[in-house]
Amino acid sequence: MVKKVLIWALAFVITALAAIYQRKTGPTYPKSYSIMIGTETYKGSLLRSHAGVKECLLEVPVDDKGITGYIHYKRFKNK
């Protein structure tokens, strides 16, 4: 009897931890970032998915217009 209760408790804990992990790291949540350029630290977030038909707007809060960058992405394999 005690063994069955322990197995059920362990199963519940594993399931709860897996659900919490999936909720926090889901593929559709924005990816937060923090980058340091010189002495300035910039924080923001990047979208991980976009279902629109237009381009996905990407804005990085940097005051210096001389700072540029690019984004590289690939489509997830599907049918």
Sequence and secondary structure as in RCSB ss.txt:
>XXXX:A:sequence
MVKKVLIWALAFVITALAAIYQRKTGPTYPKSYSIMIGTETYKGSLLRSHAGVKECLLEVPVDDKGITGYIHYKR
FKNK
>XXXX:A:secstr
 HHHHHHHHHHHHHHHHHHHHHHHH TTS EEEEEEETTEEEEEEE S    SS        S TT         
    
